[in-house]
Amino acid sequence: MSCPICGEQTAQRWRPFCSRRCADLDLARWLNGSYTLEPVEPGPDELPDNSPDPDPSRRH
Ligand SMILES: [Zn+2]
């Protein structure tokens, strides 16, 4: 079995990776991949900053 990141031989401690570095890389890759699924741009439903305060009593 070899490391899916760099192809080196898998280390028992870091299975299925060869090292902590590759395990971290895979985790970062996974996180980045999941982040790209989230909408980055604000959608049309987003309220503008100058929208009226719904609760006037909290206004300073
Ligand atoms: Zn590796």
N, CA, C, O and the ligand as a Tripos MOL2 file, in Angstrom:
@<TRIPOS>MOLECULE
protein
  241   239    61     0     0
PROTEIN
NO_CHARGES

@<TRIPOS>ATOM
      1 N           0.8480   -1.1860    0.0000 N.3       1 MET1
      2 CA          0.0000    0.0000    0.0000 C.3       1 MET1
      3 C           0.8860    1.2390    0.0000 C.2       1 MET1
      4 O           1.9160    1.2790    0.6730 O.2       1 MET1
      5 N           0.4680    2.2640   -0.7730 N.am      2 SER2
      6 CA          1.2830    3.4660   -0.8600 C.3       2 SER2
      7 C           0.4690    4.7000   -0.5240 C.2       2 SER2
      8 O          -0.7590    4.6960   -0.6140 O.2       2 SER2
      9 N           1.1640    5.7480   -0.1400 N.am      3 CYS3
     10 CA          0.5340    6.9980    0.2410 C.3       3 CYS3
     11 C          -0.2130    7.6060   -0.9560 C.2       3 CYS3
     12 O           0.3660    7.7530   -2.0320 O.2       3 CYS3
     13 N          -1.4810    7.9580   -0.7780 N.am      4 PRO4
     14 CA         -2.2500    8.5270   -1.8900 C.3       4 PRO4
     15 C          -1.7990    9.9340   -2.2490 C.2       4 PRO4
     16 O          -2.1540   10.4450   -3.3110 O.2       4 PRO4
     17 N          -1.0200   10.5700   -1.3750 N.am      5 ILE5
     18 CA         -0.5700   11.9370   -1.6380 C.3       5 ILE5
     19 C           0.7060   11.9420   -2.4600 C.2       5 ILE5
     20 O           0.7710   12.5920   -3.5030 O.2       5 ILE5
     21 N           1.7270   11.2190   -1.9950 N.am      6 CYS6
     22 CA          3.0350   11.2900   -2.6510 C.3       6 CYS6
     23 C           3.4960    9.9560   -3.2020 C.2       6 CYS6
     24 O           4.4850    9.9040   -3.9340 O.2       6 CYS6
     25 N           2.7970    8.8660   -2.8650 N.am      7 GLY7
     26 CA          3.1510    7.5710   -3.4270 C.3       7 GLY7
     27 C           4.2100    6.8240   -2.6390 C.2       7 GLY7
     28 O           4.5940    5.7180   -3.0190 O.2       7 GLY7
     29 N           4.6890    7.4040   -1.5540 N.am      8 GLU8
     30 CA          5.6630    6.7000   -0.7190 C.3       8 GLU8
     31 C           4.9730    5.5540    0.0250 C.2       8 GLU8
     32 O           3.7460    5.4470    0.0430 O.2       8 GLU8
     33 N           5.7950    4.7090    0.6320 N.am      9 GLN9
     34 CA          5.2300    3.5770    1.3550 C.3       9 GLN9
     35 C           4.4830    4.0630    2.5930 C.2       9 GLN9
     36 O           4.9570    4.9460    3.3080 O.2       9 GLN9
     37 N           3.3240    3.4850    2.8360 N.am     10 THR10
     38 CA          2.4890    3.8940    3.9570 C.3      10 THR10
     39 C           3.1380    3.5500    5.2900 C.2      10 THR10
     40 O           3.7040    2.4710    5.4670 O.2      10 THR10
     41 N           3.0420    4.4860    6.2190 N.am     11 ALA11
     42 CA          3.5180    4.2340    7.5710 C.3      11 ALA11
     43 C           2.3440    3.7800    8.4250 C.2      11 ALA11
     44 O           1.2370    4.3080    8.3150 O.2      11 ALA11
     45 N           2.6010    2.7980    9.2730 N.am     12 GLN12
     46 CA          1.5300    2.2330   10.0880 C.3      12 GLN12
     47 C           0.8210    3.3280   10.8890 C.2      12 GLN12
     48 O          -0.4030    3.3310   11.0200 O.2      12 GLN12
     49 N           1.6100    4.2460   11.4140 N.am     13 ARG13
     50 CA          1.0560    5.2830   12.2920 C.3      13 ARG13
     51 C           0.1520    6.2490   11.5370 C.2      13 ARG13
     52 O          -0.8060    6.7820   12.0970 O.2      13 ARG13
     53 N           0.4630    6.4700   10.2720 N.am     14 TRP14
     54 CA         -0.2550    7.5170    9.5320 C.3      14 TRP14
     55 C          -1.1280    6.9450    8.4280 C.2      14 TRP14
     56 O          -1.5290    7.6660    7.5150 O.2      14 TRP14
     57 N          -1.4280    5.6340    8.5060 N.am     15 ARG15
     58 CA         -2.2610    5.0280    7.4720 C.3      15 ARG15
     59 C          -3.4730    5.8930    7.1530 C.2      15 ARG15
     60 O          -4.0750    6.4470    8.0730 O.2      15 ARG15
     61 N          -3.8550    6.0310    5.8840 N.am     16 PRO16
     62 CA         -3.1830    5.3990    4.7350 C.3      16 PRO16
     63 C          -2.0550    6.2440    4.1650 C.2      16 PRO16
     64 O          -1.6750    6.0680    3.0080 O.2      16 PRO16
     65 N          -1.5180    7.1560    4.9600 N.am     17 PHE17
     66 CA         -0.4920    8.0550    4.4550 C.3      17 PHE17
     67 C           0.8910    7.6070    4.9070 C.2      17 PHE17
     68 O           1.0330    6.6660    5.6880 O.2      17 PHE17
     69 N           1.9110    8.3040    4.3980 N.am     18 CYS18
     70 CA          3.2790    7.9270    4.7260 C.3      18 CYS18
     71 C           3.8010    8.7520    5.8920 C.2      18 CYS18
     72 O           4.7770    8.3740    6.5400 O.2      18 CYS18
     73 N           3.1540    9.8710    6.1560 N.am     19 SER19
     74 CA          3.6660   10.7640    7.1870 C.3      19 SER19
     75 C           2.5640   11.7240    7.6250 C.2      19 SER19
     76 O           1.5040   11.8160    7.0050 O.2      19 SER19
     77 N           2.8460   12.4240    8.6980 N.am     20 ARG20
     78 CA          1.8670   13.4050    9.1670 C.3      20 ARG20
     79 C           1.6810   14.5140    8.1300 C.2      20 ARG20
     80 O           0.5860   15.0480    7.9580 O.2      20 ARG20
     81 N           2.7650   14.8410    7.4510 N.am     21 ARG21
     82 CA          2.6950   15.9000    6.4530 C.3      21 ARG21
     83 C           1.6610   15.5540    5.3820 C.2      21 ARG21
     84 O           0.8490   16.3970    4.9990 O.2      21 ARG21
     85 N           1.6950   14.3260    4.9080 N.am     22 CYS22
     86 CA          0.7560   13.9310    3.8650 C.3      22 CYS22
     87 C          -0.6680   13.8330    4.4340 C.2      22 CYS22
     88 O          -1.6360   14.1440    3.7400 O.2      22 CYS22
     89 N          -0.7910   13.4030    5.6890 N.am     23 ALA23
     90 CA         -2.1090   13.3530    6.3050 C.3      23 ALA23
     91 C          -2.6860   14.7570    6.4140 C.2      23 ALA23
     92 O          -3.8720   14.9730    6.1640 O.2      23 ALA23
     93 N          -1.8320   15.7150    6.7940 N.am     24 ASP24
     94 CA         -2.2740   17.1100    6.8880 C.3      24 ASP24
     95 C          -2.6340   17.6550    5.5150 C.2      24 ASP24
     96 O          -3.6210   18.3740    5.3560 O.2      24 ASP24
     97 N          -1.8230   17.3030    4.5290 N.am     25 LEU25
     98 CA         -2.1050   17.7680    3.1770 C.3      25 LEU25
     99 C          -3.4500   17.2540    2.6950 C.2      25 LEU25
    100 O          -4.2220   17.9840    2.0720 O.2      25 LEU25
    101 N          -3.7200   15.9880    2.9900 N.am     26 ASP26
    102 CA         -4.9880   15.4190    2.5540 C.3      26 ASP26
    103 C          -6.1510   16.0860    3.2690 C.2      26 ASP26
    104 O          -7.1960   16.3400    2.6700 O.2      26 ASP26
    105 N          -5.9640   16.3710    4.5650 N.am     27 LEU27
    106 CA         -7.0150   17.0400    5.3380 C.3      27 LEU27
    107 C          -7.2550   18.4350    4.7700 C.2      27 LEU27
    108 O          -8.4020   18.8460    4.5910 O.2      27 LEU27
    109 N          -6.1850   19.1570    4.4890 N.am     28 ALA28
    110 CA         -6.3120   20.5080    3.9280 C.3      28 ALA28
    111 C          -7.0090   20.4530    2.5730 C.2      28 ALA28
    112 O          -7.8680   21.2770    2.2620 O.2      28 ALA28
    113 N          -6.6170   19.4620    1.7790 N.am     29 ARG29
    114 CA         -7.2530   19.3180    0.4680 C.3      29 ARG29
    115 C          -8.7420   19.0550    0.6250 C.2      29 ARG29
    116 O          -9.5700   19.6060   -0.1000 O.2      29 ARG29
    117 N          -9.0600   18.1990    1.5890 N.am     30 TRP30
    118 CA        -10.4730   17.8500    1.8210 C.3      30 TRP30
    119 C         -11.2490   19.0840    2.2830 C.2      30 TRP30
    120 O         -12.3630   19.3370    1.8250 O.2      30 TRP30
    121 N         -10.6400   19.8530    3.2040 N.am     31 LEU31
    122 CA        -11.3100   21.0510    3.7040 C.3      31 LEU31
    123 C         -11.4990   22.0720    2.5860 C.2      31 LEU31
    124 O         -12.5680   22.6680    2.4490 O.2      31 LEU31
    125 N         -10.4540   22.2650    1.7930 N.am     32 ASN32
    126 CA        -10.5620   23.2040    0.6770 C.3      32 ASN32
    127 C         -11.6530   22.7790   -0.2880 C.2      32 ASN32
    128 O         -12.4030   23.6070   -0.8060 O.2      32 ASN32
    129 N         -11.7310   21.4810   -0.5190 N.am     33 GLY33
    130 CA        -12.7420   20.9720   -1.4380 C.3      33 GLY33
    131 C         -14.1420   21.2310   -0.9240 C.2      33 GLY33
    132 O         -15.0470   21.5640   -1.6900 O.2      33 GLY33
    133 N         -14.3160   21.0720    0.4000 N.am     34 SER34
    134 CA        -15.6400   21.2870    0.9720 C.3      34 SER34
    135 C         -15.9790   22.7690    0.9890 C.2      34 SER34
    136 O         -17.1390   23.1550    0.8430 O.2      34 SER34
    137 N         -14.9320   23.6130    1.1730 N.am     35 TYR35
    138 CA        -15.1820   25.0490    1.1910 C.3      35 TYR35
    139 C         -15.6640   25.5430   -0.1620 C.2      35 TYR35
    140 O         -16.4990   26.4450   -0.2350 O.2      35 TYR35
    141 N         -15.1450   24.9590   -1.2290 N.am     36 THR36
    142 CA        -15.5150   25.4290   -2.5630 C.3      36 THR36
    143 C         -16.9760   25.1210   -2.8640 C.2      36 THR36
    144 O         -17.5660   25.7110   -3.7680 O.2      36 THR36
    145 N         -17.5640   24.1850   -2.0970 N.am     37 LEU37
    146 CA        -18.9720   23.8730   -2.3030 C.3      37 LEU37
    147 C         -19.8660   24.9520   -1.6900 C.2      37 LEU37
    148 O         -21.0290   25.0990   -2.0670 O.2      37 LEU37
    149 N         -19.3010   25.7050   -0.7360 N.am     38 GLU38
    150 CA        -20.0830   26.7610   -0.0990 C.3      38 GLU38
    151 C         -20.1240   28.0000   -1.0000 C.2      38 GLU38
    152 O         -19.1320   28.3160   -1.6560 O.2      38 GLU38
    153 N         -21.2460   28.6940   -1.0370 N.am     39 PRO39
    154 CA        -21.3200   29.9270   -1.8240 C.3      39 PRO39
    155 C         -20.4360   30.9990   -1.2140 C.2      39 PRO39
    156 O         -20.5480   31.3010   -0.0260 O.2      39 PRO39
    157 N         -19.5700   31.5680   -2.0130 N.am     40 VAL40
    158 CA        -18.6400   32.5890   -1.5220 C.3      40 VAL40
    159 C         -19.2450   33.9750   -1.6990 C.2      40 VAL40
    160 O         -19.1560   34.8230   -0.8110 O.2      40 VAL40
    161 N         -19.8660   34.1940   -2.8630 N.am     41 GLU41
    162 CA        -20.4600   35.5010   -3.1350 C.3      41 GLU41
    163 C         -21.7800   35.6180   -2.3650 C.2      41 GLU41
    164 O         -22.5220   34.6410   -2.2610 O.2      41 GLU41
    165 N         -22.0760   36.8020   -1.8290 N.am     42 PRO42
    166 CA        -23.3810   36.9870   -1.1840 C.3      42 PRO42
    167 C         -24.5010   36.8810   -2.2120 C.2      42 PRO42
    168 O         -24.4130   37.4360   -3.3070 O.2      42 PRO42
    169 N         -25.5310   36.1750   -1.8490 N.am     43 GLY43
    170 CA        -26.6310   35.9550   -2.7850 C.3      43 GLY43
    171 C         -27.5440   37.1540   -2.8550 C.2      43 GLY43
    172 O         -27.3820   38.1030   -2.0880 O.2      43 GLY43
    173 N         -28.5130   37.1260   -3.7710 N.am     44 PRO44
    174 CA        -29.4690   38.2360   -3.9200 C.3      44 PRO44
    175 C         -30.3610   38.4060   -2.6990 C.2      44 PRO44
    176 O         -30.9690   39.4600   -2.5110 O.2      44 PRO44
    177 N         -30.4410   37.3670   -1.8670 N.am     45 ASP45
    178 CA        -31.2600   37.4560   -0.6620 C.3      45 ASP45
    179 C         -30.5650   38.2370    0.4490 C.2      45 ASP45
    180 O         -31.1830   38.6040    1.4490 O.2      45 ASP45
    181 N         -29.2610   38.4860    0.2550 N.am     46 GLU46
    182 CA        -28.4910   39.1870    1.2810 C.3      46 GLU46
    183 C         -29.0070   40.6100    1.4540 C.2      46 GLU46
    184 O         -29.1920   41.3260    0.4700 O.2      46 GLU46
    185 N         -29.2410   41.0280    2.7050 N.am     47 LEU47
    186 CA        -29.7380   42.3750    2.9570 C.3      47 LEU47
    187 C         -28.6080   43.3850    2.7800 C.2      47 LEU47
    188 O         -27.4660   43.1100    3.1480 O.2      47 LEU47
    189 N         -28.9180   44.5370    2.2260 N.am     48 PRO48
    190 CA        -27.8980   45.5850    2.1130 C.3      48 PRO48
    191 C         -27.5480   46.1490    3.4860 C.2      48 PRO48
    192 O         -28.3330   46.0380    4.4280 O.2      48 PRO48
    193 N         -26.3610   46.7570    3.5950 N.am     49 ASP49
    194 CA        -25.8890   47.2560    4.8900 C.3      49 ASP49
    195 C         -26.7510   48.4030    5.4090 C.2      49 ASP49
    196 O         -26.8520   48.6020    6.6200 O.2      49 ASP49
    197 N         -27.3710   49.1540    4.5060 N.am     50 ASN50
    198 CA        -28.1520   50.3140    4.9310 C.3      50 ASN50
    199 C         -29.6290   49.9650    5.1350 C.2      50 ASN50
    200 O         -30.4900   50.8460    5.1280 O.2      50 ASN50
    201 N         -29.9140   48.6630    5.3190 N.am     51 SER51
    202 CA        -31.2980   48.2710    5.5430 C.3      51 SER51
    203 C         -31.7700   48.8150    6.8960 C.2      51 SER51
    204 O         -30.9750   48.9070    7.8300 O.2      51 SER51
    205 N         -33.0380   49.1710    7.0110 N.am     52 PRO52
    206 CA        -33.5500   49.7150    8.2710 C.3      52 PRO52
    207 C         -33.4480   48.7110    9.4030 C.2      52 PRO52
    208 O         -33.6430   47.5130    9.1960 O.2      52 PRO52
    209 N         -33.1440   49.1940   10.5940 N.am     53 ASP53
    210 CA        -33.0220   48.3230   11.7570 C.3      53 ASP53
    211 C         -34.4010   47.7970   12.1340 C.2      53 ASP53
    212 O         -35.3100   48.5940   12.3670 O.2      53 ASP53
    213 N         -34.5820   46.5040   12.1990 N.am     54 PRO54
    214 CA        -35.9010   45.9310   12.5410 C.3      54 PRO54
    215 C         -36.2810   46.2070   13.9940 C.2      54 PRO54
    216 O         -37.4570   46.1180   14.3470 O.2      54 PRO54
    217 N         -35.3060   46.5390   14.8410 N.am     55 ASP55
    218 CA        -35.5980   46.7970   16.2520 C.3      55 ASP55
    219 C         -35.0420   48.1830   16.6420 C.2      55 ASP55
    220 O         -33.8860   48.2870   17.0540 O.2      55 ASP55
    221 N         -35.8530   49.2380   16.5140 N.am     56 PRO56
    222 CA        -35.3660   50.6150   16.7560 C.3      56 PRO56
    223 C         -34.8980   50.8350   18.1890 C.2      56 PRO56
    224 O         -34.0630   51.7080   18.4240 O.2      56 PRO56
    225 N         -35.4020   50.0790   19.1470 N.am     57 SER57
    226 CA        -35.0440   50.2850   20.5480 C.3      57 SER57
    227 C         -33.5790   49.9670   20.8030 C.2      57 SER57
    228 O         -33.0030   50.4390   21.7830 O.2      57 SER57
    229 N         -32.9680   49.1630   19.9240 N.am     58 ARG58
    230 CA        -31.5650   48.7880   20.1240 C.3      58 ARG58
    231 C         -30.6270   49.7760   19.4310 C.2      58 ARG58
    232 O         -29.4060   49.6320   19.4990 O.2      58 ARG58
    233 N         -31.2040   50.7850   18.7600 N.am     59 ARG59
    234 CA        -30.3760   51.7300   18.0210 C.3      59 ARG59
    235 C         -29.7140   52.7110   18.9980 C.2      59 ARG59
    236 O         -30.3430   53.1260   19.9710 O.2      59 ARG59
    237 N         -28.4750   53.0760   18.7530 N.am     60 HIS60
    238 CA        -27.7710   53.9950   19.6490 C.3      60 HIS60
    239 C         -27.9930   55.4290   19.2180 C.2      60 HIS60
    240 O         -27.4780   56.3510   19.8510 O.2      60 HIS60
    241 ZN          3.0810   10.7240    1.4850 Zn       61 ZN61
@<TRIPOS>BOND
     1     1     2 1
     2     2     3 1
     3     3     4 2
     4     3     5 am
     5     5     6 1
     6     6     7 1
     7     7     8 2
     8     7     9 am
     9     9    10 1
    10    10    11 1
    11    11    12 2
    12    11    13 am
    13    13    14 1
    14    14    15 1
    15    15    16 2
    16    15    17 am
    17    17    18 1
    18    18    19 1
    19    19    20 2
    20    19    21 am
    21    21    22 1
    22    22    23 1
    23    23    24 2
    24    23    25 am
    25    25    26 1
    26    26    27 1
    27    27    28 2
    28    27    29 am
    29    29    30 1
    30    30    31 1
    31    31    32 2
    32    31    33 am
    33    33    34 1
    34    34    35 1
    35    35    36 2
    36    35    37 am
    37    37    38 1
    38    38    39 1
    39    39    40 2
    40    39    41 am
    41    41    42 1
    42    42    43 1
    43    43    44 2
    44    43    45 am
    45    45    46 1
    46    46    47 1
    47    47    48 2
    48    47    49 am
    49    49    50 1
    50    50    51 1
    51    51    52 2
    52    51    53 am
    53    53    54 1
    54    54    55 1
    55    55    56 2
    56    55    57 am
    57    57    58 1
    58    58    59 1
    59    59    60 2
    60    59    61 am
    61    61    62 1
    62    62    63 1
    63    63    64 2
    64    63    65 am
    65    65    66 1
    66    66    67 1
    67    67    68 2
    68    67    69 am
    69    69    70 1
    70    70    71 1
    71    71    72 2
    72    71    73 am
    73    73    74 1
    74    74    75 1
    75    75    76 2
    76    75    77 am
    77    77    78 1
    78    78    79 1
    79    79    80 2
    80    79    81 am
    81    81    82 1
    82    82    83 1
    83    83    84 2
    84    83    85 am
    85    85    86 1
    86    86    87 1
    87    87    88 2
    88    87    89 am
    89    89    90 1
    90    90    91 1
    91    91    92 2
    92    91    93 am
    93    93    94 1
    94    94    95 1
    95    95    96 2
    96    95    97 am
    97    97    98 1
    98    98    99 1
    99    99   100 2
   100    99   101 am
   101   101   102 1
   102   102   103 1
   103   103   104 2
   104   103   105 am
   105   105   106 1
   106   106   107 1
   107   107   108 2
   108   107   109 am
   109   109   110 1
   110   110   111 1
   111   111   112 2
   112   111   113 am
   113   113   114 1
   114   114   115 1
   115   115   116 2
   116   115   117 am
   117   117   118 1
   118   118   119 1
   119   119   120 2
   120   119   121 am
   121   121   122 1
   122   122   123 1
   123   123   124 2
   124   123   125 am
   125   125   126 1
   126   126   127 1
   127   127   128 2
   128   127   129 am
   129   129   130 1
   130   130   131 1
   131   131   132 2
   132   131   133 am
   133   133   134 1
   134   134   135 1
   135   135   136 2
   136   135   137 am
   137   137   138 1
   138   138   139 1
   139   139   140 2
   140   139   141 am
   141   141   142 1
   142   142   143 1
   143   143   144 2
   144   143   145 am
   145   145   146 1
   146   146   147 1
   147   147   148 2
   148   147   149 am
   149   149   150 1
   150   150   151 1
   151   151   152 2
   152   151   153 am
   153   153   154 1
   154   154   155 1
   155   155   156 2
   156   155   157 am
   157   157   158 1
   158   158   159 1
   159   159   160 2
   160   159   161 am
   161   161   162 1
   162   162   163 1
   163   163   164 2
   164   163   165 am
   165   165   166 1
   166   166   167 1
   167   167   168 2
   168   167   169 am
   169   169   170 1
   170   170   171 1
   171   171   172 2
   172   171   173 am
   173   173   174 1
   174   174   175 1
   175   175   176 2
   176   175   177 am
   177   177   178 1
   178   178   179 1
   179   179   180 2
   180   179   181 am
   181   181   182 1
   182   182   183 1
   183   183   184 2
   184   183   185 am
   185   185   186 1
   186   186   187 1
   187   187   188 2
   188   187   189 am
   189   189   190 1
   190   190   191 1
   191   191   192 2
   192   191   193 am
   193   193   194 1
   194   194   195 1
   195   195   196 2
   196   195   197 am
   197   197   198 1
   198   198   199 1
   199   199   200 2
   200   199   201 am
   201   201   202 1
   202   202   203 1
   203   203   204 2
   204   203   205 am
   205   205   206 1
   206   206   207 1
   207   207   208 2
   208   207   209 am
   209   209   210 1
   210   210   211 1
   211   211   212 2
   212   211   213 am
   213   213   214 1
   214   214   215 1
   215   215   216 2
   216   215   217 am
   217   217   218 1
   218   218   219 1
   219   219   220 2
   220   219   221 am
   221   221   222 1
   222   222   223 1
   223   223   224 2
   224   223   225 am
   225   225   226 1
   226   226   227 1
   227   227   228 2
   228   227   229 am
   229   229   230 1
   230   230   231 1
   231   231   232 2
   232   231   233 am
   233   233   234 1
   234   234   235 1
   235   235   236 2
   236   235   237 am
   237   237   238 1
   238   238   239 1
   239   239   240 2
@<TRIPOS>SUBSTRUCTURE
     1 MET1         2 RESIDUE 1 A MET
     2 SER2         6 RESIDUE 1 A SER
     3 CYS3        10 RESIDUE 1 A CYS
     4 PRO4        14 RESIDUE 1 A PRO
     5 ILE5        18 RESIDUE 1 A ILE
     6 CYS6        22 RESIDUE 1 A CYS
     7 GLY7        26 RESIDUE 1 A GLY
     8 GLU8        30 RESIDUE 1 A GLU
     9 GLN9        34 RESIDUE 1 A GLN
    10 THR10       38 RESIDUE 1 A THR
    11 ALA11       42 RESIDUE 1 A ALA
    12 GLN12       46 RESIDUE 1 A GLN
    13 ARG13       50 RESIDUE 1 A ARG
    14 TRP14       54 RESIDUE 1 A TRP
    15 ARG15       58 RESIDUE 1 A ARG
    16 PRO16       62 RESIDUE 1 A PRO
    17 PHE17       66 RESIDUE 1 A PHE
    18 CYS18       70 RESIDUE 1 A CYS
    19 SER19       74 RESIDUE 1 A SER
    20 ARG20       78 RESIDUE 1 A ARG
    21 ARG21       82 RESIDUE 1 A ARG
    22 CYS22       86 RESIDUE 1 A CYS
    23 ALA23       90 RESIDUE 1 A ALA
    24 ASP24       94 RESIDUE 1 A ASP
    25 LEU25       98 RESIDUE 1 A LEU
    26 ASP26      102 RESIDUE 1 A ASP
    27 LEU27      106 RESIDUE 1 A LEU
    28 ALA28      110 RESIDUE 1 A ALA
    29 ARG29      114 RESIDUE 1 A ARG
    30 TRP30      118 RESIDUE 1 A TRP
    31 LEU31      122 RESIDUE 1 A LEU
    32 ASN32      126 RESIDUE 1 A ASN
    33 GLY33      130 RESIDUE 1 A GLY
    34 SER34      134 RESIDUE 1 A SER
    35 TYR35      138 RESIDUE 1 A TYR
    36 THR36      142 RESIDUE 1 A THR
    37 LEU37      146 RESIDUE 1 A LEU
    38 GLU38      150 RESIDUE 1 A GLU
    39 PRO39      154 RESIDUE 1 A PRO
    40 VAL40      158 RESIDUE 1 A VAL
    41 GLU41      162 RESIDUE 1 A GLU
    42 PRO42      166 RESIDUE 1 A PRO
    43 GLY43      170 RESIDUE 1 A GLY
    44 PRO44      174 RESIDUE 1 A PRO
    45 ASP45      178 RESIDUE 1 A ASP
    46 GLU46      182 RESIDUE 1 A GLU
    47 LEU47      186 RESIDUE 1 A LEU
    48 PRO48      190 RESIDUE 1 A PRO
    49 ASP49      194 RESIDUE 1 A ASP
    50 ASN50      198 RESIDUE 1 A ASN
    51 SER51      202 RESIDUE 1 A SER
    52 PRO52      206 RESIDUE 1 A PRO
    53 ASP53      210 RESIDUE 1 A ASP
    54 PRO54      214 RESIDUE 1 A PRO
    55 ASP55      218 RESIDUE 1 A ASP
    56 PRO56      222 RESIDUE 1 A PRO
    57 SER57      226 RESIDUE 1 A SER
    58 ARG58      230 RESIDUE 1 A ARG
    59 ARG59      234 RESIDUE 1 A ARG
    60 HIS60      238 RESIDUE 1 A HIS
    61 ZN61       241 GROUP 0 **** ****
